[in-house]
Amino acid sequence: MVDRERHLMSLGRDGHGYKGAIGVGIVGAGVVTQAVHIPTLERLVDTFCIRSIYDPDVSKAQHVAGHLGIEASSDFEQLLADSSVEVVAILSPAAFHAGQALAAMQAGKKAVLVEKPLCQSVDEAERLAAAAIQTGAALLVGAMHAYDPAWIAAQSELPAASLSPTLIRSNIVLPPNGQFEACASEVFLTQERPAVTHSPEVLMRLHILELAVHDLPLVRRLLTDGVRPRVVMARILSPMGYAITLEAGDVLVELFAFIHEHWQTDWTLEATGRLAHLRLCFTPSFVSAGSGTMSLSRDGRVVRHDASPENGYFSEWREMARIVRGEKPPPDPNQHLADYRFVLDIAEQASSLLFNVGQ
Ligand SMILES: NC(=O)c1ccc[n+]([C@@H]2O[C@H](COP(=O)([O-])OP(=O)(O)OC[C@H]3O[C@@H](n4cnc5c(N)ncnc54)[C@H](O)[C@@H]3O)[C@@H](O)[C@H]2O)c1
């Protein structure tokens, strides 16, 4: 039986989903909701049950709610007031993330998943971390590579490998999102996004906060804790992308992204030390093509993690279930804060380097 039918049946049976299923409220009914989170939650129908969805675009909210066999919430406050909503997924544009996540935590929800980027300023990130600590709500950030089984495998192998990287390279070569959005999902409503022209400095900041953000928390964990990045080179690539070089203590970090017009994809993160080498290959965003792969070589021995069926989106929601059920502690909110500071620092330095060149 297809997952959507199972979802509708689970709702229809007793109106409450599978016994013990965790109630989810979704904020924002756009592409990431339709192409990523709903298909993922529909595969986890025994664990989660979508109770409510809110989008200020009422017809879009109703259309997506209709697909799920539920009613759309007429406003955000109604979604928060729904006691069957235990977990809130904030999948709206970044400008709304902090305010909505704070409101959800203060409304007593057990957990909040905020799509990347977490928020728009360090002040907001500090308030989110403080609210998570004060309310005890679990705060998860939808940077899916942090949950990818390949990265989880790397983290358990790294301490023994004493990698001490000298060079870290993040390489993201992708077709435009639209190509994967269109074929990776059952998008119920397609939406033409208006073409917006940004200055190179604004574009650089957006590229870091929206795309590089997927791998920068991983890069930070490969560095010595607390080391501050210093961006030494930043370029915007045409038609879309960036090339950035930075120094972090003794480590050279290269960040490269190129969005082109063909189908070739390559999403890799490599870290090379004097005696060991780590290589992670990820599947592109939106597609449900399983996890990434990992290889860690040292002393002629290679430890591998082959692709597993669960991708990062799937394991992010599985992790959410373990946390809500008390089987695992929530992530440390201060790590989210440190990740956000790291990402924003790079974004601002890279952006101001471009600004200086353009002056
Ligand atoms: N993890 C990933 O792979 C991934 C992929 C794409 C997007 N994202 C992130 O997901 C978020 C949404 O991106 P998208 O591609 O779905 O954008 P989108 O433009 O397709 O959808 C955003 C939706 O939010 C709605 N919205 C606007 N204001 C709102 C508000 N105040 N409250 C609730 N909803 C509101 C809009 O009407 C729209 O339906 C962004 O933060 C983006 O960076 C993550």
Ligand as a Chemical Component Dictionary entry (heavy atoms), coordinates in Angstrom:
data_LIG
# 
_chem_comp.id                   LIG 
_chem_comp.type                 NON-POLYMER 
_chem_comp.pdbx_formal_charge   0 
_chem_comp.three_letter_code    LIG 
# 
loop_
_chem_comp_atom.comp_id 
_chem_comp_atom.atom_id 
_chem_comp_atom.alt_atom_id 
_chem_comp_atom.type_symbol 
_chem_comp_atom.charge 
_chem_comp_atom.model_Cartn_x 
_chem_comp_atom.model_Cartn_y 
_chem_comp_atom.model_Cartn_z 
_chem_comp_atom.pdbx_ordinal 
LIG N1  N1  N 0  16.872 20.957 3.903  1  
LIG C1  C1  C 0  16.663 21.133 2.608  2  
LIG O1  O1  O 0  17.100 20.333 1.767  3  
LIG C2  C2  C 0  15.888 22.328 2.134  4  
LIG C3  C3  C 0  15.512 22.412 0.787  5  
LIG C4  C4  C 0  14.772 23.532 0.388  6  
LIG C5  C5  C 0  14.410 24.520 1.286  7  
LIG N2  N2  N 1  14.820 24.401 2.589  8  
LIG C6  C6  C 0  14.463 25.443 3.563  9  
LIG O2  O2  O 0  13.062 25.345 3.858  10 
LIG C7  C7  C 0  12.493 26.625 4.067  11 
LIG C8  C8  C 0  11.335 26.824 3.085  12 
LIG O3  O3  O 0  11.823 26.697 1.768  13 
LIG P1  P1  P 0  10.865 26.319 0.530  14 
LIG O4  O4  O 0  11.793 25.928 -0.569 15 
LIG O5  O5  O -1 9.808  25.389 0.926  16 
LIG O6  O6  O 0  10.244 27.736 0.197  17 
LIG P2  P2  P 0  8.867  28.045 -0.579 18 
LIG O7  O7  O 0  8.970  29.455 -0.995 19 
LIG O8  O8  O 0  8.590  27.004 -1.606 20 
LIG O9  O9  O 0  7.760  27.870 0.547  21 
LIG C9  C9  C 0  7.661  28.697 1.665  22 
LIG C10 C10 C 0  6.213  28.662 2.119  23 
LIG O10 O10 O 0  6.111  29.389 3.328  24 
LIG C11 C11 C 0  4.920  30.150 3.247  25 
LIG N3  N3  N 0  5.004  31.274 4.189  26 
LIG C12 C12 C 0  5.318  32.572 3.943  27 
LIG N4  N4  N 0  5.250  33.275 5.091  28 
LIG C13 C13 C 0  4.901  32.407 6.059  29 
LIG C14 C14 C 0  4.660  32.531 7.448  30 
LIG N5  N5  N 0  4.800  33.701 8.071  31 
LIG N6  N6  N 0  4.302  31.435 8.137  32 
LIG C15 C15 C 0  4.180  30.241 7.539  33 
LIG N7  N7  N 0  4.391  30.047 6.219  34 
LIG C16 C16 C 0  4.748  31.133 5.490  35 
LIG C17 C17 C 0  4.777  30.558 1.811  36 
LIG O11 O11 O 0  3.436  30.908 1.492  37 
LIG C18 C18 C 0  5.248  29.285 1.111  38 
LIG O12 O12 O 0  4.169  28.404 0.880  39 
LIG C19 C19 C 0  13.645 27.620 3.891  40 
LIG O13 O13 O 0  14.186 27.908 5.147  41 
LIG C20 C20 C 0  14.656 26.849 3.049  42 
LIG O14 O14 O 0  16.001 27.266 3.243  43 
LIG C21 C21 C 0  15.523 23.311 3.025  44 
# 
loop_
_chem_comp_bond.comp_id 
_chem_comp_bond.atom_id_1 
_chem_comp_bond.atom_id_2 
_chem_comp_bond.value_order 
_chem_comp_bond.pdbx_ordinal 
LIG N1  C1  SING 1  
LIG C1  O1  DOUB 2  
LIG C1  C2  SING 3  
LIG C2  C3  SING 4  
LIG C2  C21 DOUB 5  
LIG C3  C4  DOUB 6  
LIG C4  C5  SING 7  
LIG C5  N2  DOUB 8  
LIG N2  C6  SING 9  
LIG N2  C21 SING 10 
LIG C6  O2  SING 11 
LIG C6  C20 SING 12 
LIG O2  C7  SING 13 
LIG C7  C8  SING 14 
LIG C7  C19 SING 15 
LIG C8  O3  SING 16 
LIG O3  P1  SING 17 
LIG P1  O4  DOUB 18 
LIG P1  O5  SING 19 
LIG P1  O6  SING 20 
LIG O6  P2  SING 21 
LIG P2  O7  DOUB 22 
LIG P2  O8  SING 23 
LIG P2  O9  SING 24 
LIG O9  C9  SING 25 
LIG C9  C10 SING 26 
LIG C10 O10 SING 27 
LIG C10 C18 SING 28 
LIG O10 C11 SING 29 
LIG C11 N3  SING 30 
LIG C11 C17 SING 31 
LIG N3  C12 SING 32 
LIG N3  C16 SING 33 
LIG C12 N4  DOUB 34 
LIG N4  C13 SING 35 
LIG C13 C14 SING 36 
LIG C13 C16 DOUB 37 
LIG C14 N5  SING 38 
LIG C14 N6  DOUB 39 
LIG N6  C15 SING 40 
LIG C15 N7  DOUB 41 
LIG N7  C16 SING 42 
LIG C17 O11 SING 43 
LIG C17 C18 SING 44 
LIG C18 O12 SING 45 
LIG C19 O13 SING 46 
LIG C19 C20 SING 47 
LIG C20 O14 SING 48 
# 
